[in-house]
Amino acid sequence: MKNLKIMHGAEPFYLIGNRVGCLCLHGLNASPQEMAWLAQHMHRQGFSAHVPRLYGHGTSREHFRRVLWRDWYLSALDGYHLLRAHCDQIFVIGLSMGGLLALRLGAAEAVSGLVVLGAPLKLDVPLWLAHYLRYVWPAVLTTSPNDTPLDARIRALQAQRGEPVTGRVAYYQMSTAGLAELHKLQGEVKRSLPAVRVPTLLIYSKKDQTVPYKNLALVQAGLVNAQVETLTLEQSDHILTNDVECNAVFAAVEAFVKRIAQPERIER
């Protein structure tokens, strides 16, 4: 692949704060942009925050089609170890597919807590078909992220916040190879749920048009060895960190982390 570049607005970033770290993981087809405001909010509270760019994202669709779910997981694991060098406690916060990766990390690594935002443990579409379609139909055309009310909202808020106005930074085609790897990741996470033993906050929306609300109960039922808290949103679509109830999401995540983190670690 020649001249592979990262899309403007898809760059990873690290905000150094105290010794409590927040690893923020974006979703499928997306980029660190969708987790930026949450990470910035947590940093304003004094926490360290890192938003990695998951492998294959924010570059090109051709690059993305070559990626395996383990590549996404290794990107998240790299982010975890980068935070671990500075932080004594780590909270993993993931949106959509990033929420699945958070659960997988929570089952395998030493984390203090998890926040799962709209993670798709089970979708209403037959993802298993993607394992066959990936060889004959490489991509499914979807609405451009620049043609949605959410993108208009993001652009307006970026301008208001004095940030570069990039809008939503994501691919506008859904790779069937990516969907096949998502399906594999779902199976891996389902098997891993009983190994999660840390406090976990699940946040889902009743109006999510991508991930059915029933996933909250499905994930909660699998977390048989974890203390689970839940928050239900009433108005948001799938990108909970950018949508109309994002401030409620930020407040809930902040309260959860502050309650569980050791007080002496919160001090700078």
Secondary structure, 3 states (H helix, E strand, C coil): CCCCCCCCCCCCEEECCCCEEEEEECCCCCCCHHHHHHHHHHHHCCCEEEECCCCCCCCCHHHHCCCCHHHHHHHHHHHHHHHHCCCCEEEEEEECHHHHHHHHHHHHCCCCEEEEECCCCCCCCCHHHHHHHCCCCCEEECCCHHHCHHHHHHHHHHHHCCCCCCCCCCCCEEEHHHHHHHHHHHHHHHHHHHHCCCCEEEEEECCCCCCCCCHHHHHHHHCCCCCEEEEEECCCCCCCCCCCCHHHHHHHHHHHHHHHCCHHHHCC
